[in-house]
Amino acid sequence: MATEFIKKATHTAKTGEDNTREIVDRMLKEIESGGEDKCVQYAKDLDGYTGEIVLGKEFIEQASASIPQSTKDDIQFAYDRIRKFASKQREALTDFEVELSPGLWAGQKQIPMQSAGCYVPGGRYAHVASAIMSVATAKTAGVEHVIATTPPNGAAGPNPAIVYTANLCGADSILALGGVQGIAAMAFGLFTGKPADILVGPGNRFVAEAKRMLFGRVGIDLFAGPTEIGIIADQTADAAIVASDLVSQAEHGPDSPAWLFSTDRELCDKVIELVPLLIENLPDTAKDAATSAWRDYGEVVFCSDRESAAVISDQYAAEHLEVHCSDLDWWVDRLNNYGSLFVGEETTVTFGDKCSGTNHILPTKGAGRYTGGLSVSKFIKTVTTQRMTREACREVASAAARISRLEGMEAHARAGDDRLAKYFPDETFKLQPE
């Protein structure tokens, strides 16, 4: 097995992290001490926005009225499929109780979080789909209060389509705040009085770092970085389709990695030739982002065989992973590390990003090795319960006492001793480890 880099990235996921961390740390401290006034100031200074932070009924109705019905129909199409998939996920999370030994029952219970904060990007692009992915999934999970926040576009305020979508999906509060100030407001309960139990949603490096710094104080969906695409392709793949899909994700931002792992050298060369041509034909905003992303973060790796391709793909653990190969079932069975898998040419990351049903808030920076993406389960705590009869204590208490003393934890042991003495005063038990 062997791999060869035909094109190697000059930047890594850690590029620029130190400066980002310093800025976010300062902003979070200022917002925590300055509260809502500091958020308002940041909205004015960074986004040129002086309007209402908590969007009221009138603003939401005006936003809705400005959206063409055809656009509403498309949003509804996406919402129906994403919510249906989330509903099936919820059904798979069940409560149960099992008798582990006579008189000893243990169980689990699914409890939705009380408050969730959903960040919906609205800077370079209006991420309408992200509102559905986060807000609809949280509401389907049963979260009591869902806060959505999205950046304002200058004095005009947030994108009307995002506001309409967040409201459609059931957001209980919608804030006009972007970046670190939006994340901080949800975490600290500013403007709503409902501190978020969990923060979810994609965002730029400042949003991602704010979530990372707040983790522990609140839950987060996952440690996220710029969006990624990996494509595995063999000699059966269409180079034009592969190149198009790589560019489709590179347009997200100047630091969005796009990787090709191929067992066909001719395909590698053809894709390298096609990608710049496709980028050149994009609108300026997308072209600027994709040009930098492909130049600095794009990689093309030639793999001697399919096992080599699978190995390097699992090492990268791409957020989105497409497979353009023959024998698709082999790849589905073999691959282990990714955020979401797109099997065959007929599907693409774009479909999952927008409307096909699975969630597009996914692990990046190799996190696909240990976690999946956003799902209903992220908004639900799986807690355990235990109950037992006094008769069951005869066996359990004595075993617990011996294990506790083996560990040197005498007070633990005596909690078992005391029950045995109370329930079975005329019996003698073996309470010391050998």
Secondary structure, DSSP 8 states (H G I E B T S, - for coil): --EEEEE--S--TTTTHHHHHHHHHHHHHHHHHHHHHHHHHHHHHHH---S-SB--HHHHHHHHHTS-HHHHHHHHHHHHHHHHHHHHHHHH---EEEEEETTEEEEEEEEE-SEEEEE---SSS--HHHHIIIIIHHHHHT-SEEEEE--B-GGG-B-HHHHHHHHHTT-SEEE---HHHHHHHHHHTTTTS---SEEE----HHHHHHHHHHBTTBEES----S--EEEEE-TTS-HHHHHHHHHHHHTT-TT--EEEEES-HHHHHHHHHHHHHHHHTS-HHHHHHHHHHHHHHEEEEEESSHHHHHHHHHHHT-SEEEEE-SSHHHHHHH----SEEEESTT--HHHHHHTSSS------TTGGGT-----GGGGEEEEEEEEE-HHHHHHHHHHHHHHHHHTT-HHHHHHHHHHHHHH-TT-----S--
